[in-house]
Amino acid sequence: RAEGPLDMRMDPSDPKTKPATWYLANLQVAELASYISNYGEEAHADLIAESLVAAQPQTTVAAADIIKNCFPPESPPRSRSVHPATKTFQALRILVNGELDSISRLLSASAQLLDPGGLLGIISFHSLEDNLVRRYVRGDAAMKVPSAA
């Protein structure tokens, strides 16, 4: 992968958003670990958060190297095609962009935008998104898409 700034924002020009480096500099280790654990479903979240906060990497390659070194050598690789930093980068991206909040707002707004009996297609890329959509469809959310009566 190419070296780049550790930013993770969908729109780096948006002055209302902060890059991933801001979160590493401003979150407590425990709070960052919670995000990495919850958003990245990463088992080594505590050690990764501690290492990232201590090192304050400014680039994606530096962060990936720090994360890779948090895995014990005896750990079996998850997959030869998946880098050890993948789950942590997912967590940082979700945090930086407020992705789960955006999905929740989309689902709530869809109830107002769809005609009765209308269909909404959602493509999810990981289990966190999938679970949000499933809970909404089951009616666990505050608003439900109206059905044709």
Secondary structure as the mmCIF struct_conf table of DSSP 4:
data_model
#
loop_
_struct_conf.conf_type_id
_struct_conf.id
_struct_conf.beg_label_comp_id
_struct_conf.beg_label_asym_id
_struct_conf.beg_label_seq_id
_struct_conf.end_label_comp_id
_struct_conf.end_label_asym_id
_struct_conf.end_label_seq_id
STRN STRN1 PRO A 5 PRO A 5
BEND BEND1 LEU A 6 LEU A 6
BEND BEND2 MET A 10 MET A 10
TURN_TY1_P TURN_TY1_P1 PRO A 12 SER A 13
TURN_TY1_P TURN_TY1_P2 PRO A 15 LYS A 16
HELX_RH_AL_P HELX_RH_AL_P1 ALA A 20 ASN A 26
BEND BEND3 LEU A 27 LEU A 27
HELX_RH_AL_P HELX_RH_AL_P2 VAL A 29 GLY A 40
TURN_TY1_P TURN_TY1_P3 ALA A 43 HIS A 44
HELX_RH_AL_P HELX_RH_AL_P3 ALA A 45 ALA A 55
STRN STRN2 THR A 59 THR A 59
HELX_RH_AL_P HELX_RH_AL_P4 THR A 60 LYS A 68
TURN_TY1_P TURN_TY1_P4 ASN A 69 CYS A 70
BEND BEND4 PHE A 71 PHE A 71
TURN_TY1_P TURN_TY1_P5 PRO A 73 GLU A 74
BEND BEND5 SER A 75 SER A 75
HELX_LH_PP_P HELX_LH_PP_P1 PRO A 76 PRO A 77
BEND BEND6 ARG A 78 ARG A 78
TURN_TY1_P TURN_TY1_P6 ARG A 80 SER A 81
BEND BEND7 VAL A 82 VAL A 82
TURN_TY1_P TURN_TY1_P7 PRO A 84 ALA A 85
HELX_RH_AL_P HELX_RH_AL_P5 THR A 86 ASN A 97
TURN_TY1_P TURN_TY1_P8 GLY A 98 GLY A 98
HELX_RH_AL_P HELX_RH_AL_P6 GLU A 99 LEU A 113
BEND BEND8 LEU A 114 LEU A 114
HELX_LH_PP_P HELX_LH_PP_P2 ASP A 115 ASP A 115
TURN_TY1_P TURN_TY1_P9 PRO A 116 GLY A 117
BEND BEND9 PHE A 125 HIS A 126
HELX_RH_AL_P HELX_RH_AL_P7 SER A 127 ARG A 138
TURN_TY1_P TURN_TY1_P10 GLY A 139 GLY A 139
BEND BEND10 ALA A 141 ALA A 142
#
